[in-house]
Structure formats: structure tokens, C-alpha cells
Amino acid sequence: MENKILVTRSSMPPYEEYIEEIKDMWDSHWITNMGVKHIEFQEALKKYLMVENIDLLTNGHMALELSMQALNLQGEVITTPFTFASTTHAIVRNGLKPVFCDIDPTDFTIDVSKIEKLITDRTCAIAPVHVYGNICNIEEIDRLARKYDLKVIYDAAHTFGVQYKGKGIGEFGDVSCFSFHATKVFNSIEGGAVCFRDVHFGEKIYDLKNFGIHDAESVQAVGANAKMNEFCAAMGICNLRHVDEEIAKRKIVVERYKSYLEGINGLQLSPVQDDVKSNYAYFPVVFDEKVFGASRNEVFAALAEHGIGARKYFYPLTNSFECFHGEYDINETPVALKISKRVLTLPLYADISLEDVDKICDIVLKCRKQ
Ligand SMILES: *Cc1c(COP(=O)(O)O)cnc(C)c1O
């Protein structure tokens, strides 16, 4: 059996570096509840992400869920089904109704030309997703939000370190939610953050992540427990020292993929957008079976046969999940439906060898029926 190539591999600092980072905790015995590592990590991230306000949480999902709670949203939230379960679940778990907008066929983010006709007097917010490192049409979303007085909560789980026109991507919208899950470009084992505009929102989130406890004798909100612990913060501090180098390596991998797959009939790749400094988070390929000569599922199976784990990401669409019992009509988002049936993200992480990329591309291209 050949060595397996997984779709991603978690970044980790040198072992000694992490051990050094956590040493102090054996003196202090302070291992969670906003300790020194939490504070240090938060300050370092603020600089790196170029944002004004940030708070750390246990994961990206709680960032989304508690942000919606902190904004006191009620009614309908316009979002897309071409995302991870988390985005839609955060909406539903807040007692809100997701209203699904279709996606743009080239960058896979929310199709801003289709938002306005979904706005009703019950709409309270837009929850767009930056997908694969591609960013949403920020200006147009901002214009609509102002016109209709809507909150904007970006799911920025895929856009760690991405900049738009020289600004940190977390600076846009009312709130941007990042994920530092082990599988992401940057990780703190598990972790997440909210970047936000309004300091009053920040105070609410800070309480909500700690059961809504405002001070020792005052509990002002029905909060959750979503505090980042010190071991995760220490991992984040270490990984942050290496993340630029990792993104640079990812770029080389992406360029290698492109050298084989760009310009091949029937394959759609995802170009870096104008004015965007990319993080090379994912390498999605959309297969047009009739033109390319093989379907997404055939390519997926051929790679699996060689021990290579590509991922049907995002498939299925969130509006087709069993847990929603057919409440949503997937045909209302035909572009998302089409892309989700055709897309595959190929293995991509900083230390994947270029030989492995060559091998993957070779297998993909050999899938074509002559
Ligand atoms: C990973 C991810 C999340 C959830 O983040 P966790 O840290 O795993 O909770 C949310 N949205 C998207 C698009 C993601 O990829």
C-alpha cells in the first residue's frame, strides 16, 4: 500500500518550541479563563490580522453562534448553502430562519445580485461566507446592509490572514468570525475569534463566552462556555510565528497544481481575486464531466484508490441536510447545487511534496476517457 496523502495536515511548531511555551503553566497553574497566554495570543493576532477589536473563543462555530446572539438578532438571516454545517447551524440554533441565496459561479461566495429580492421586513442580517480564501463582494454587501439596516456577520473561517485593499479581512462587516481548527491554514488545535466594529458588542461576547457572567454576583445573559484555554492559546502563539512561511509554501504548491491543471478543458480553477492578498487555503477544482471526460465522483474514486484523500467540499449543500427535513428547496440555489456536485478540493498543506502534487495531477488527468 502506498503512503496515504490526506487532504490536509495540521501545522505544528517544533516540539521544543511548544514545550517551552507551556512551561510557565506548571508554575502558575493557570490553564484557562483568560490567562497570560490568552492575552498574549489575542494581542499578537490583533496585529497579524490588522484588526481593531478581537476576542478569542473555543472555536469558529461558537464565534458565529455567540455573535448572532450578541447582536440580538430576530427573524431571517440571508446566507448561502455552499458552506460548512457551522454557518447554517449557528443561524438555526439562535432560533433564526436561514434564507438561502445562490452563489457566484466563479468565486463561490454569495451572489450579491440576488440578495435584494430575498430581503423582507423580517430580514435582520446577512451572514455571507468567504469561501476557500476568496472574499465576498464586500462593497455591495455593505451598501445593502446600510440601505436596509441589516447586520453583517462574515464567516471568515477560510480567510485567516487574507487582506483586501491592504486591510485585514476581519475589518469588514459588523463581525467577522475566524476558525483556528486543526484543519485550517492556521490553527490553535481548536480555536476561533471574533473581530468586530462595536466595543459594546465586544463586552457582550466576552460575557457570553463565560456563561453570561458579568461579574462575581451578576449574570446578565444566557451565555455558553466558549473560552479558549491556555494550551490552545500557547499553540496559537507558536503557530503564528510560522504562518507566513507556511502560506508561502502553500503558494508554491498551488502554483504547481496550476502548472498542470490550468487551461485544461472542462476544469474550472479559482483565480486569486483583484486587490486580494490570498492565504492559499484550498485548491478547488470544478469538473465539467462532458468537457473534461470524467466526473468529480470518478476523479474522487480514482484518487481514493491511490490512497489520496480529496474532499467533496462543500457537498452536500447545507439546505439539503436531513436535519432540516426538507424545509428548504435546493432548487432555489441552482448554481450552488451544480458546483457542489462538481467540486473537489485537492490535498493542500504547507509540507506536501511537489512530487505528491505531480502524482495527484497525473491521476486526475488520466481519469479522462479518451
Ligand atoms: C471550519 C469552519 C467553521 C467552523 O469552525 P470550527 O473552528 O471548526 O468550529 C465555520 N465555517 C466554515 C466555512 C468553516 O470552514
PDBQT file of the ligand as one rigid body, heavy atoms in Angstrom, charges set to zero:
ROOT
HETATM    1  C1  LIG A 401     -14.228  25.354   9.895  1.00  0.00    +0.000 C 
HETATM    2  C2  LIG A 401     -15.387  26.181   9.548  1.00  0.00    +0.000 A 
HETATM    3  C3  LIG A 401     -16.287  26.660  10.516  1.00  0.00    +0.000 A 
HETATM    4  C4  LIG A 401     -16.274  26.212  11.950  1.00  0.00    +0.000 C 
HETATM    5  O1  LIG A 401     -15.098  26.428  12.623  1.00  0.00    +0.000 OA
HETATM    6  P1  LIG A 401     -14.694  25.468  13.849  1.00  0.00    +0.000 P 
HETATM    7  O2  LIG A 401     -13.482  26.156  14.410  1.00  0.00    +0.000 OA
HETATM    8  O3  LIG A 401     -14.399  24.118  13.312  1.00  0.00    +0.000 OA
HETATM    9  O4  LIG A 401     -15.832  25.476  14.813  1.00  0.00    +0.000 OA
HETATM   10  C5  LIG A 401     -17.285  27.515  10.102  1.00  0.00    +0.000 A 
HETATM   11  N1  LIG A 401     -17.432  27.871   8.817  1.00  0.00    +0.000 NA
HETATM   12  C6  LIG A 401     -16.605  27.427   7.857  1.00  0.00    +0.000 A 
HETATM   13  C7  LIG A 401     -16.803  27.882   6.454  1.00  0.00    +0.000 C 
HETATM   14  C8  LIG A 401     -15.564  26.555   8.180  1.00  0.00    +0.000 A 
HETATM   15  O5  LIG A 401     -14.776  26.085   7.215  1.00  0.00    +0.000 OA
ENDROOT
TORSDOF 0
